[in-house]
Amino acid sequence: MSDQIIGTVRTSIGKIKKIAPGTIRLDSTFEELKMDSLDGLDLFFELEEAFDLTIPDERARSLHTVRDIVGEIEKLLAECRPGAPVQN
């Protein structure tokens, strides 16, 4: 997994929830982070802008952990840039 993507996701969550990004684990769930649906929308809008991509609603609904979000962003970036390696 890309450290840059992980850092951006953690920073975005930290900004929205007003918590230190370093306290956010890859396995943290939205529930553990006390993120409601509005927080989730804010997060996805911010990440879409940060990475210049669109996260389809049906895919966003299947994301439950920070690791899920990072993995999905990596997949979407690879789809937008064919031939780009997906890091695991």
ABEGO torsion letter per residue (X at the ends): XBAAAAAAAAAAAAAAAGBBAAABBAABBAAAAGBBAAAAAAAAAAAAAAAGBBBBAAAAAABABAAAAAAAAAAAAAAABBGBBBBX
